[in-house]
Amino acid sequence: MINIEDSIFNVLKTCLSRYEQDFLPLHAPIFQGNEWAYVKECIDTTWVSSVGKFVDRFEQDISDFTHVKHTVATVNGTAALHMCLHVAGVQAGEEVLTPALTFVATTNSISYCQAIPHFVDSNQHTLGVDAKKLADYLADITEIKQGVCYNKHTQRPIRALIIMHVFGHPVELDEILAICQKYNITLIEDAAEALGSYYKGQHVGHHGLLSTLSFNGNKVITTGGGGAILTNDTKLAQRVKHLTTTAKVPHSWEFNHDEVAYNYRLPNINAALGCAQLEQLDDFLVKKRQLADTYQHAFKDIKGVSCIIEPKNTKSNYWLNALCLDSNNLMLRDKILKITNEQGIMTRPIWTLQNKLPMYKECPSMSLDTALLLEKCIINIPSSVM
């Protein structure tokens, strides 16, 4: 009788057989459009830095795709998150709620503001913040004083909540926004992995006061490095653009800066790559959904493991496909990772919970039962567009 680890390897091998590669990465970029022509134009014209037509076009194209009014392109998604917290008014010593189950950039951006991460649990179906658990938790540990939400145990203000759309699967945005409004907490969407994902027919990024995207080399589209801040608030967009451009006061030749700020703008040469990638995004999303469907069909009869699928009322971009081991097979996770990687199929576990990292282990946290389970059971599998 074949064991589950061999069954998983065999299914992956069959599903990925059309990719004629010795090693199948988790998510590799694909360049088959106008990337070279646009990048070459930057080189030929010498417009390679943070000013140029491709930066403006890229920002407009992102807004057109997501229908969020304003986009400000940044050097990476982490810088975008830092800037969101900064303009949202997060101060040193305040707390920011964030999932324990997230990539470290989410948590680091809080630390850049000298604020304190406060970890919350995840939902087993969305993989993101669990709205009901969060509501119950805040009802128990907070109090409102003069319109500000305070942690009764630490007496620190809770200023914001960062939610993350894990692997492109949107969280319960309506419910979470209602909680934030009740407690006067600013909602920020970390949509780094969610370009092309929709919640109740609307692209993610509209519920948060500000939202972010990432265009790292492993994302749905890439600018090499890069990120973006999205907002429907015109004044905030202007503020973000000013601060990410070293707070330089516009002038034909003078270098005047009116406050301490950041050199966070995306270079034109990177934006050129992004413009070419965006031209192919619809096709990328179709192919990613086809691969997700292939996996779901292939794994439906394998006992002990299941594919993680898009939550109700959402349409996921399926940035990274993921398997979930049932409770009886958790001990096999590392063995499966070893077998697949040794045989040229890259797999990986989900991130180590943030409260386990040495720099964050003393931070406040609610009970993380679901996040702990997800940490043990999830395996990411190859999800490139080919």
N, C-alpha and C positions, 0 to 999 in steps of 0.2 A: 504494500500500500504506500503510495507516494505521500511524503510529508508536506506540510503547508509551505515550508520555505522553498522547497523544490518546485511546488506548484506555482508559487508567486514568480520565481525566476523564469519558469517555462512560459507563463502567460506574458510576462514582459518581453521575453525574447520573441515570441510570436507577434505581439502587437507592434514591435519595433523592427521587425525583419526587413521592412522596405527601406530603412535607413542604412545605407551601405557604409558604415563607419566602424572602425575597430573599437572606438570608445564613444559612448553616447552620453553627452553631458546633460545636466539637469535642465538647463535652459540657455541655449546659445543664440546670439543674434543672427539674423539673416539679412544680407545686403543684395538685393536683386533689382533695385529700382534706380532712382536718380542720385543715389548717395555720392558716387564718385564725381558726377558732373557738378553737383552743388558744392561739394568740398573743394573741388578744383577751382571753381569760380572764386571762392574765398581766397585761395592761395594766389591765383592769377591777379586778383584785384588788391591783394594784401589786406583785405578786411577780414581779419582773423580773430580780433579781440572782442570786447564786450559791446561794441557798437556795430551795427550793420543791418542790412535788409532782412537777413534770415532770422535774426532775433525777433524783430517786429512781426514777421510773417508767422514764425513758430508760435508766438504768444497768441496771435489772432486765430490761428488754426486750432489751437487747443481750446480756446473759448468757443469757437464755432462748433467743435465736436461735442464738448461737454454741455454747452449752453449756460455755462457760468460766465457772468459778464466780463470779468477781468482775470487775466493771467499774467503773472510776473515770473519769468524764467530765472532760475538760480543755478549755481554751480553743482548742487546735488540736493537730494531730498532731505538730508539732515539739516543743511543750512536753511531750507525752506521751513522745516518744523521749528527751528530755533527762532526764525523771524516771526512766525505765527504767534508763538508764545510771547515774544517781546512786544509786538504791537497789540496783543490782547491784554497787556498790562500785568503779566505775571512778574512778581517781584521776588527778590531774594528772601528766603525763609518761608515762602508760601508753599502750599501743597498743590500738586497737580495729579489728578486721578489718571491712571493709565493701566492697560492690561499687563499682567505679569507675563502673559504669553504674547510676546511681540519681539521684533528685531531690536537690538540694542540701541539703534539710532533713535527710536522713539523716546527711550528713557534718557539717553545722553542729552537730547535737546532740552530736557527739563533741567538737567544739571548745568547746562551752559547758562541758564538764567539764575543759577544759584538757588533754584527752587528744589523742592523735595518730592520725589516720586512717591505716590501712594497707590499701591497695587490692588487691582480688582480682578474678580474671577471672570471666566469665559463661559460662553454658551456652547454646548456640545454640537449644536447644529450649524451655527454661524461661525464658530471658532473665535468670534470677537466678544466684546463686552456683553455680559448677560444683563439685560435690562431689569428683569424682575429682581435678581439678586442685588443689583446696584441700588434699586429703589428701597428695598428692605434694609440694606446696609446703611444708606444715608439717613433713613428715618431713625435708625438706632444711634448713630455716632455723631450726628451733626446738630447744630442749632443755628438759627438765623439771628444775627444781631446787626441792626441798622442796615439791613439789606444785604449783608455779607454772610456767606455760609462758613461756619467755623467747625473744625474738628473738636468735639468736646473733650477729647482725651489729650490732645496736644495744644489746644487753644490757638492753633494756626489757621489762617484763612485757607479754604479750599477754593482756588481761583478758577481752575479749568479742568476739563476732561478731554483727553486725547483718546479717540477710538481708532482702531485699525481694522481695515477690511482685509482679513488674512487670506492670502493666496488669491485675492480678488473677489472673495465672497462677502457681500455687503452685510453689515450688522442690522439690528432692529432700529433703524434710524428714527422713526416716528416716536417710538417709546422712549428712546434715549434722549432725544431732543426735549420731550415733555419733562423728563426728570431734570435736565439741565435748567430749563426755564423755571421749574418749581423751586429749585435751590439757588438760582441766580449764579450758575456755573457756566462759563463759556465753553462751548463745544467746538473742538477742532478735529477735523477728519484727517487721519493719516491714510490717504488713499494711494500710497506709494506703489502698491501692487494691483491697483484696481482701475487703471485706464481701460475703458470699454465695459465696465460693470454698471448695472442699473438696479435701482431700488424702486419698486412700484412704477416702473416705466420711465424714471428720471435718472439721468447719470448721477453717480455718487459725486459728492462735493457741494451740494446745495444746502444741506442741513447745517453744516458747521459755519460759524462766523467766518472762518478761514479753513482751507483744505490744502493738502499737498499731494503732489505726484512725484514719482521718481522715474528717471530715464537711464538708470544704470545699465551696464552691458547685459544684464540678465533679465531685463524687464520686457514687457510686451513690445514696446518700441524703445530704441536707445538713442542717446546722443553721445554715447561713450561714457561720460558721467553726466550729471544734470538732474535738475528737478524743477518744480514749479509751485507757485502759490496761487490758489484760486480763491476768489471772493466775489460776491455780488454787491459788496459795499464799495462805492467809488472812492470815498475818502480814505478808506483803509488801503485800497489798491495804490493810491497815490503815495500814501505813507510808506508802504512796503517798497515801492519802486525807488523812492528817495533814499531809504535806509540801506537798501541793497546796492546802491550806487555811491557808496561812501558819503552820503548826504551832501553831494556836490550841488551847489547853487548854480542853476543854468546861467552861463555867460559865454560870450564868443571866445574869450581867451583867459579870463581870470580863473584861478583855482581857489574858490572859496567854499568852505564846508561849514555848515551851521550847527553840527552836533557830532558826537562820537557815533560812528556808523560802521558799515561792513562792506567789504568788497566781495559781494555774493552773486554778481550777475553772470549769466551764462554767456560764454564766448560765441561769437558769430559762427565760427567754424563748426562748433558743436551743434548749434541750432540748424545749420545747413543739413547736417546728418539727420536731425530730427524731422525737418520738413520732408525730406525724402521718405523717411520711415512712416510718417503720418499718411502719406499718399497711399500706403499699402495696408493701413491699419484694419480696414474693413475685411480685407482678405485674410489677414493674420487671425482675426477673431473668429472667422468662419472655420479656419483650419484647426484652431485650438479647440473649438467646440466639437469638431469631428473627432479629434483625438480623444477628448474626454468621453464622448459617446462610445468610442472603440474600447476604451478601458472599462467603462461601466458594463458593457455587454460581455466582455471577456472575463471579468471577475465575478459576475453575478452567481455563478455556480461553484465558486471556490469557498468552501466553508472556513470560517474563522477570520475572514478579512473582508472588508467592503471598501468601496470607493466613497470618498467624501464628495457630496454633490451640492449644487447651489441651494441655498435656503429658500423657503417659501417666499413668494412675492419679489423675487430677485432674478436677475439674469447675470451670471458671473462671466468674467472673461476667461476663467479657468487658467489663470496665469501659471500656477503650479498645480498639477494633479497630485492627489494625496490618497494614500491607503490608510485605513484605520484597522488595527488588529483588535479582535475582541478580547475580553478580559482574560480568557483562558490562554491566550497566546502572547501576552505582553513580554514574556521572558525570551521570545524568539526575535525580538526587534533587532538586536545587534547582530545576531547570526544572519538574518536576512540582509542587513546592510553589508556585512562582510562578503557574503556569497555574491551578491549582485555587483558590487564594486570590483571585486576580483575578476569577475567575468566581463568587465567592460561596460556595465550598465550603471551609471551613476545614480545612486539613491542617497538620501540623507534624512536624519531625524529633524523634527521641528526644533526651534530654538530652545536652549536652556532657559528655564523661567528666570525672569529678571531678578527676583528676590533671592535667587541662589548665587548671583554673581557677587564677588567680594565687595565691590563698591556700593552695592545696593541692598545688602542683606540686613541692614539695620533700619531700612525704610518701613513706614507703616504699611499694613496689608490687611485685607479681609481674608476670610477662609478661601483657599484656592483649590478646592477639591476637584473641580472639573478641569482646571488648567493642569493640575498634576497628572490627571488621567490622560489628557490629550498629549502631554509631553511624552508619556510612555508609549502611546499607541500609534502615533502618526509617522508615516514614512512617505517622503516626497519621491516621485518617480519622474523620469524624463518627460519634458513638456514643451520642447522646442517646436517652432513652426518650421516644417521642412517641405 
